Each structure stands twice: as structure tokens, then as C-alpha cells.
């Protein structure tokens, strides 16, 4: 058993840049048992791939967040195992089909164009507050089927994600904030029973009425998960990618000159600096990873961000390279719990990135004034000052 106290996974230095610590973990202590949190941190690609593809042995039944809410556990995709997981996933995927994703793309283009036009002659902006958040949060609200007022309230509540005073391993929202989200979505559920649309809420209601074993509580819990997880992941993928391109201006210049590289750039960005840094599992029986025995009933943290930089699995993994070609990464997870929003995220980023790059061109970021999310699970920016 590895009990090494020198790995600081909660300090500001780690949260600013976790990758040097990940590298040490993979080399020195690939399965690290933290003596204070009692969590087991798994950092190597092969171990994480094994865990994600063995959902019975490494179960989601206690929730996939580091600190999960009893209001969510056992009711949502991220907190149940197959076969119930697979049944529920099939229903939710109907609301996130390629056809429904296509329906929101014109709104994204129009909203993005208006947002960029509103910048006027200014040569500075907060990329998160003025560009990415209004477009991405708004698009997600439309896909879910929230009314305009509810979408705005949901966006405001989503901005509170991972801001709590419970530390970098604490819950995404306080219980008070979570109760507000539940109340909002419960109101929307009743509205959508009468006013159907082409959206996820309507799909779940229709499935319930057709006899699917879905309670109102489960509908609201899963809508809350999609809303909050979508905002926590989609909302940070784009700023992270913009930051990566700022750090690699030669790659940015190539993409500006060759739009055919956009899709590869998105995939490399999601791999190299994923917004979803980890998820949790619980062992249903003893398991050995990297020659380390983990007892049954242990909370295991799968460090996706580390696996995506594991050079034993991905050549030159520490390097951001848009010419890398296809690699299997964990930016969207893997196995039965692979992110169901991945197709929507890719489509949104394909729509947004070319316009952002052509507008801002040879931009600069004031990293000293940027504000990062400070949580183990999510890597991103709350504020990203940009000049061009």
C-alpha cells in the first residue's frame, strides 16, 4: 500500500498546474492512498482504462463525484451501474441525438456573432464572461428545453459550480444552491408536461408516459446532472482550448491558415487539458492496480487528466500537437459511462472555434489576471482576460 504524504493534491500550486504532480504520481506512486482524505488516486492510463471498462468491480453506485449528494446517488447516469444505467442512458440519448444537436447550431452561430459584434471597437474582453459562457450555457439550456427565464436562472446558478467553501474536493454546489436547482427544474417539469418541445425534458416526459420506469424525482435528478455537468465540462472546454492555443502560437497560426485542422485541434485540446480532471468509483471487491491492493469499499479517484498525459500510452503526451492523429483519450471518459454529451460538445466547438480564431487572430491572454476554477474535478477558468 502506498501512503506517501508528499503529494499535495489540494494546494494552489497543484490546482494551477496539476501535470507535474501527475507525472510524479505515474512514476513514483501510481496508486496513491491519501492519508487525510482516505481516497485512492489512480494516475496511469492502463489502470484507468481497466477501471472504466469494469463497472461492476469499480462501481458508480456511490456516485461519481468526490463528494456526491444523496439527492443524486442511485437516480442518475453517473451514480448507477448497468443494466439500469444502460436502460436510462438509451432514453436520455434520444434527447441528445445528432438531429437535435443540429437544431441548436444556428442559434449558436447567431448568438456568437451578436456577442462578438457587441464588443465593438474594443480590443479587450473577458473571454469567459462575454463570449463562451453566454453561448455555451444558452445552448445547453435550449437543448434541455428550459424557458428563457429558467435558462437564465440556471446559468446564474451554474456559475456557482465549484465555488463553495468546502475545499477543492467538496461538493459542486452547496445544499442550498442544489435545492434551488431542483426547485427550478421541478417547475420546468410541470411546464413541459403541457408545453412539449423538441428537447430533453420533453423526451423524458414522453418516455415516462410511454411506460418507462422513470419517476419525477429521477427526471429532475438527471436533468440536473446534464445541466450542471454540461456547464462544468462544455463551459470550460472552449476557454481551456483558447488558452492552449495562446500557449502554442505556431499551432494557432496553422489553424488560422488551414480550417481543416479544427476538428483535430478540438480533440487534442480535450486530451491535453481536459476540463474533466477526474471521477470517482467505489470498489465492490478487492482489486489490484499497478501492483497495489485496494480493499473492497474503497473510494477510488480516476485521474483522467493524468492518463491523458501518460507517455507509456500516448507518444509525446505532454506535447500539444494538432497533427497527433487519433488517440484514445479520457477527455470524455470511456466505457459504459462515456460522456453522453461528447457529440454535442464536439459539434458546438466545431461551430464556435473557427469564428473565435478569425475574430481574435493573434490574441494575447493576461494570465496574471485570469481566475481559475479551484477544484480537483474540474479544470477551467472563471475569467480569462483576452486582448487582440
N, C-alpha and C positions, 0 to 999 in steps of 0.2 A: 504494500500500500504506500502511495506517495503522499506524504504530508510535509510539504515544503512551504514555510511561511513567507518566503521572499518574493512570491508572485503577488503583486498588488494589482487586483482586477477592479478596483473601485476608485483609485486616485485620479486626479485631474490629468496627470501625465498620461496614464493609460487611456482615459476617455478621449483625450485629444488625439492620440495615435496609438491604437492597441497593437499594431502589427509587429513592432519589435518584441513585445511580450509574447505574442502568439508564436513568433519564431523560436523564442527560448522554450516555451512550453512544448512545442513539437519536438525539439531536440533533447531537452533535459527531463521533461515530466509530462508526457503526452496525455496521461490521465491524472489529473491533479485534484486531490481531495482538499478542499479549502477548510482549514480547521475552525474558522469562525462561522461561516455560513452552512457548513456541512454539505455543500454541493460538490458534485464531481464534475469537473470541467474536462471535456474531451476535445482535443485540438487537431488530431490528424485526419486527413481526408479518408483513408481507408476505414478507420473506426467509425467515422460519422456516416459514411455510405452504408456500412453494415447496420448501424443503429436505425437509420431511416428506412431501411428495407426489411426490418424485423419488428413490426409494430406490436406484436404480441409480447415479445421479450422486453422491448423498450417501449412502454405503453404511453399513450397520451391521456389516459383515463384520469390523471390528477391535474390535467390542464397543461398547456404548452408554454405558458408564461412563467417567469421565475417566481412571481407572486400572483397566483390566479384567484379570481373571485368565485365563491360558491354559487353566485348567480349565473355563472357561465359554465362551470365544470359539469360535464355529463350531458350538456344540452347543445353544444356547438361542435362544428367540424374539428376544431383544434383540441377538443377535450373528450373525444370518444374514439374508439377503435373500430376496425372492421368487425362484423359486417354492417353494423348500424351506420358507421361512418360512410361507407360506400353508398348505401341507400340514400342518405341525406345529401351527399355530395352530388349525386346524379340529379336530384331535384334542384339544388342551388345552381348547378351549371346551366340549367335551362335559362336562367335569368342573366347569365353572363356569356351567352352564345356569341359566336362571331358576328351574326347578323345584328344582335343588339349592341354589340360594341361599335359596329359601323354606324349605327344610328346617332351616336353621340359625337362622332368625329367632326361633322360640320359645325356643331356648337363649339367644340374646342377651337377649331380654326378661327371662327368668328370672334370668340371671346379673347383669344390670344391676340388677334390683330387689333382689336379695340384697346386692349391693355397696353400694347406696345405703342399704339398711336397716342394714347393718353400721356405717355412720357414726354411727348412734345419735343422741344429742343434741348431738354435736359440731357446731360451726358453721364448721369449717375442714377442709380436706383438700388433699392433693396430687392434683389432678385427673388427672394422667397416671398416677401410680403406683397410685392407689386406684380410679379409675373407668375411664378409657379403655383403658389398656393391658391389664388383665385381660380385659375384654370383647372387645376387637378382636383381640388376639393369640390368645385362646382360640378365637374364632370361626374365625379363619383356620386354626388347627390342625385343627379339626373338618372344615372344608371340604376340606382336603388329605388327611385320613384318618390323621393321626397318633394313636397311642395316647396315653392321659393322661400317662404318664411322659415319653414323647417330646415331646409338645406342651409340657410344662413346660420340658424341657431346651432345646427350640427357642426358646421365649420368652426364656429366660435368655441364650441365645447371640444372639438378635436384639437384645437390649438393648445388645449390644456394637457394633452397627452405627454406623459413622462416629465411633467413639471413638478410633481409632488415633492413633499418634504421627507419622503420615506427612503430617500437614497437611491443610488444607481442600480439597485436590484429590487426596488419596491414596485408596487402596482402601477399600472399605466395611468389610472385615474384614482382620485380619492373616492370613497364610497358615496359622498355627497354628489360629486360630479357624475359618477356612474348612474346614480339614481335619476339625475336629470336627463341623461341619455335614454334610459329606459322609459321614462315618462314621455319624452318626445316621440320615441318610436312607437309606443303604445297608442298615442294619439294618431299617428300616421297609419297604424294598422287599421283602426276603425274607419278612418277616412278612405283608405284604399279598398275596404270592403265594398264601398258604394261607388267610388270613382276608380275603376280599373284603368290600367295603362299598360304600356309595353315595357315593364321594368321588373326588377327582382321582387319587390313587395307583392306585386300582382301575381307573379309566378308562384310564390309560396302560398298565397291565399288560395289560388286555384288548385294547387296540389292538395291542400288541406281539405277543400270542399269535394275533391275527387276521391277522398278516402285515404290519402297518405297519412301515416301516423305522426302528425305534426301538431303539437299544442300551440296555443297563442304564445305561451312563455318561450317555447323553442323558436318560434318565428322571430320574436323580438330579440332573443339572445343571439341568434345567428345574424340578424340584420345589424345588431350592434357590433358583432365581431367583424363583419365585412366592412362596415363603416370605419371603425377605429383602426383595424389592421390595414385597410386600404389607405387611409390617410397617413398612417405611420410608415408605410412602405412606399407607395406611389408618391406620397408627398415629399419624400426625401431622395428618391432615386434621381430625379432630374437635377436638383441642386448639387448632389454628390458628383454627378456626371459633368456638370459645368465646372465644378472645382477641379476634377481630374483633367479636363481639357485645358484649364488655365495652367495647371502644373506641367502640362506637356504641350507647349505651343506648337512644336513641329507637327504633332499629330493633329492638332486643331487646324492648322493650315492645310493639311492634306484633305481633311474632311470638307473644308470650305471649297476646295478645288474639285472634289470628287464626291458628289452626294451618294454615290453607290456604296460608300463606306459607312453610311449612317447606321444601318442595321448591325453591322459588326461592332461599331463603336458602342452602341447601346448594350450589346451582350458583354463586351469587355468591361464596360463601366459597372454593370451589375455584378460581374465577377470580382473586379479589382477592389471595389469599395462599396460593398452591398449595404443597403440601409438595414437589412435584417441580419443582425450580427449573430444571433443565437436563438434557439428554442430549447425547451426543457422536455424531458421524459422521466418516467419512473420505471425502475426495473421490477418486472413481475417475478423474476427468479434471479439467482446469482448469474453474473456474466463477466467474462474476462475480455478486456480490450487492451491492446498493447502490453500483454503480459501482466496486467493489473487486475486483480479480482475486485469486483464491485458487488456488494451484498444485495440481496433482494430488498425491495422497498426503498431504494436509494434514489434521490433526485439527481438526474444527470443533465448537464448543460452541454448541448452540442454547438460548438463554436464554428458556425458557418463561415464567418469572416476569416478564421484561421485556415480552415480547409481549403478555401478558395486561393490561399497563398502557399499551399503546400507543394514544394518543388519536387517531392517524390511522386506526385500525381500529375502535376501540370508544369511543363517545361518553362523555366524563367518566370515562375508565377508571381514574383514580386514586381515584375515589369508590366507597365500599362502599354499594351501593344494592339492596335486596332487590326493588325494583319495576322493575329494569332490563329484565326480559323476556329472551327467549332471545338469546344471542350465541354466536358460535363462539369458544371459548377453547381454550387448550392445557393446562388443568389435568390432562387425561388424555391429552395428546398429540393426534395427528391422523395421517391417512394409514394405510398398511398396518400400522404399528406402534402404532396407538392402543391405550391400556391395556386389556387384556382383563379386568382386574378392575374396570373402571369401573361396570358394573351392580351388582356385589356391594357396592362402596363406597357407591354411592348408596342401595341398599336398607338397608345397615347404618346409615347416617347418618339415613335417614328413620325408622328404628326407634328410634334412641337419642336424637336431639336433642330431641324433644318432652318426653320423660321427664326429661332433664337440665335443661331450662329450667324445667319446672314444679317440679322439686325445689329448684333453687338460686335461682330467681327473680331478684331484684335483687342479683346477686352482685358481689363485688369480686375483683380479682386483685392480688397483691403482686408487681408486675413486677420490683422490685428484687431479689427472692429467686428469681425464675424462672431456669431454666437452659436455654439454647438449644442446639440442635444447631449445631455449627460446621463446616459443610461446604458447598462450592459447590453440590452436587447436591440437598441436602435442607434444607428449612426447617421447623423444628418446635421442640418443647420436650421436654427430658428431664424437667423438673419444672415444674409450673405451680400455685403455691400459690393457693388459692381460698377465699374466706370469703363467708358469706351470712347 
